[in-house]
Amino acid sequence: MFKKSVFDRELQMMGDLSPLGYFLGLHIRFTSPLMSFQTYDPAWTEHYTNNGYVLRDPMTAWGFSTTGWTRWSNEEVPDPFGIFKEAARFGLKYGVTISCGPISSRTIASAGRADREFEDSEIERIEALVRRLHDMTEPPQKLTKAQVEALKYIADGDRYAAAAAKLGISESALKARLTSARQRLMSRTTAEAIQRAKDYGLL
């Protein structure tokens, strides 16, 4: 079962291994990740977003065509729009990108630094970490009947008391079902759990 404390600890480790920040897109489906995190300089993030670089980023293209890892300095990865040069202007002179998982649920992560290339041993640690995060956040194949019922009533607009009454259970029992559903769906709120359940085709 997914444990948020373990997940948060792994993210902290990702930060420790990425001196100038990182991007992590977990289980990318239909071009959007189910979960994403990034700690780059906000100035670079704003520049990247405002210029629509995600559609031209050489590491995005590489990540969807290949699994494993590569340094940003890999001359075999084409960069026709000069995005690496732009990143370097914001201090991101060296970096590595890791890609894992099936194409239908790909995880892509990048880590950057300003002082030197990542060493092979550092990259191996980052890759292992990304793979653990990918496995840890694998979307569930199903929810229990009790979890689905609880989420459906709340999704339909019922308050806790009304939903509990319809299910013939106590309000505390309903809350317990919602809590277990949130944990299963790796969600912080019930609204987020409902949305993820719909996205996964479970509701």
C-alpha positions in Angstrom: 0.0 0.0 0.0 1.1 3.5 -0.8 2.6 5.3 2.2 2.8 9.1 2.0 5.7 9.3 4.5 7.8 7.0 2.4 6.9 8.8 -0.8 7.8 12.2 0.7 11.1 10.8 1.9 11.9 9.6 -1.6 11.0 13.0 -3.0 13.4 14.6 -0.4 16.1 12.3 -1.6 15.4 13.3 -5.2 15.9 16.9 -4.1 19.2 16.1 -2.3 20.5 14.4 -5.5 19.5 17.3 -7.7 21.5 20.4 -6.7 19.7 22.8 -9.1 16.3 21.1 -9.0 14.4 18.4 -10.7 11.2 17.6 -12.7 9.3 14.4 -12.1 6.3 13.4 -14.2 4.8 10.1 -13.0 2.7 7.9 -15.2 2.3 10.3 -18.2 -0.9 9.4 -20.0 -2.4 11.3 -22.9 0.5 13.8 -22.5 -0.4 14.6 -18.9 1.3 13.0 -15.8 -0.9 11.6 -13.1 1.4 13.3 -10.6 4.2 15.8 -11.2 6.7 17.7 -9.1 9.4 20.2 -10.0 11.9 22.2 -8.0 13.7 24.2 -10.6 14.2 28.0 -10.3 10.8 29.6 -10.8 12.4 32.0 -13.3 13.3 29.1 -15.5 10.0 27.4 -15.1 8.2 30.6 -16.1 10.5 31.0 -19.1 10.0 27.3 -20.1 6.2 27.6 -19.8 5.8 30.9 -21.5 7.8 29.7 -24.5 5.9 26.4 -24.8 9.2 24.4 -24.5 7.5 21.2 -23.3 6.4 20.6 -26.9 10.0 21.1 -28.2 12.1 19.8 -25.3 14.6 17.3 -26.6 14.4 15.4 -23.3 10.6 15.0 -23.6 11.0 13.5 -27.1 13.9 11.3 -25.9 11.9 10.1 -22.8 9.0 8.9 -24.9 11.2 7.1 -27.5 13.7 5.6 -25.1 13.9 4.1 -21.6 17.0 4.3 -19.3 19.0 7.5 -18.8 21.0 10.0 -20.7 22.9 13.1 -19.9 21.8 16.4 -21.5 25.2 16.6 -23.1 24.5 13.6 -25.2 25.3 14.8 -28.8 23.0 12.1 -30.3 20.0 13.9 -28.8 19.0 16.6 -31.3 18.2 20.1 -29.9 17.1 22.1 -32.9 15.5 24.8 -30.8 18.5 25.4 -28.6 16.6 24.7 -25.4 19.8 23.3 -23.7 21.5 26.7 -24.3 18.5 28.5 -22.9 18.6 26.2 -19.8 22.3 27.0 -19.3 21.5 30.7 -19.1 19.4 29.9 -16.0 22.3 27.9 -14.5 21.1 24.5 -15.7 24.3 23.6 -17.5 24.4 19.9 -16.7 21.7 17.4 -16.3 20.4 13.9 -16.7 17.0 12.5 -17.8 15.6 9.2 -16.8 12.7 7.4 -18.5 10.9 4.2 -17.3 7.6 2.4 -17.6 5.5 1.4 -20.6 4.7 4.0 -23.2 1.1 4.1 -22.1 2.2 5.1 -18.6 5.6 6.6 -18.9 7.5 8.3 -16.1 10.1 10.9 -17.1 12.4 12.7 -14.7 15.2 15.2 -15.1 17.7 16.5 -12.6 20.0 19.5 -13.0 23.2 21.0 -11.7 25.5 24.0 -12.5 29.0 22.8 -11.6 29.7 19.5 -13.4 28.3 16.4 -15.1 26.5 13.9 -12.9 28.7 10.9 -12.3 27.5 7.4 -13.4 27.1 6.4 -9.7 24.9 9.4 -9.0 22.8 8.8 -12.1 22.3 5.1 -11.0 21.0 6.3 -7.7 18.6 8.8 -9.3 17.4 6.2 -11.8 16.8 3.6 -9.0 14.9 6.3 -7.1 12.8 7.3 -10.1 11.9 3.6 -10.7 10.8 3.2 -7.0 8.6 6.3 -7.3 7.1 5.0 -10.5 6.3 1.6 -8.9 5.1 3.2 -5.7 2.5 5.4 -7.6 1.2 2.7 -10.0 -2.5 3.4 -10.4 -4.7 0.8 -8.8 -6.6 -1.6 -11.0 -9.7 -1.5 -8.9 -11.2 -0.2 -5.7 -13.4 -2.2 -3.2 -17.1 -2.0 -3.7 -17.4 -0.1 -0.4 -14.8 2.5 -1.5 -16.6 3.0 -4.9 -20.0 3.4 -3.2 -18.7 5.9 -0.7 -17.0 8.0 -3.4 -20.0 7.9 -5.7 -22.4 9.3 -3.1 -20.0 12.1 -2.3 -19.4 12.7 -6.0 -23.1 13.0 -6.5 -23.3 15.8 -3.9 -24.4 14.0 -0.8 -23.1 15.2 2.5 -21.4 12.6 4.8 -24.6 12.1 7.0 -26.8 11.6 3.9 -24.3 9.2 2.2 -23.9 7.2 5.4 -27.7 6.9 5.8 -28.1 5.7 2.2 -25.4 3.1 2.8 -26.9 2.0 6.1 -23.6 2.7 8.0 -22.4 5.2 10.5 -20.8 8.5 9.5 -17.5 7.4 11.0 -17.6 4.2 8.9 -18.2 6.3 5.8 -15.2 8.5 6.6 -13.1 5.4 7.1 -14.1 4.1 3.6 -13.2 7.5 2.1 -9.9 7.6 3.9 -9.0 4.1 2.6 -10.0 5.2 -0.9 -7.8 8.4 -0.6 -4.9 6.2 0.4 -5.5 3.8 -2.4 -5.7 6.6 -4.9 -2.7 8.5 -3.4 -4.9 11.6 -2.9 -4.8 14.3 -0.3 -8.5 15.1 -0.4 -11.7 13.3 -1.2 -12.3 15.6 -4.2 -8.9 14.6 -5.6 -9.7 10.9 -5.0 -13.0 11.2 -6.9 -11.2 12.9 -9.8 -8.5 10.3 -9.9 -11.0 7.4 -9.7 -12.8 8.9 -12.7 -9.5 9.4 -14.6 -8.6 5.7 -13.9 -12.0 4.5 -15.0 -12.8 3.2 -11.5 -15.8 5.3 -10.9 
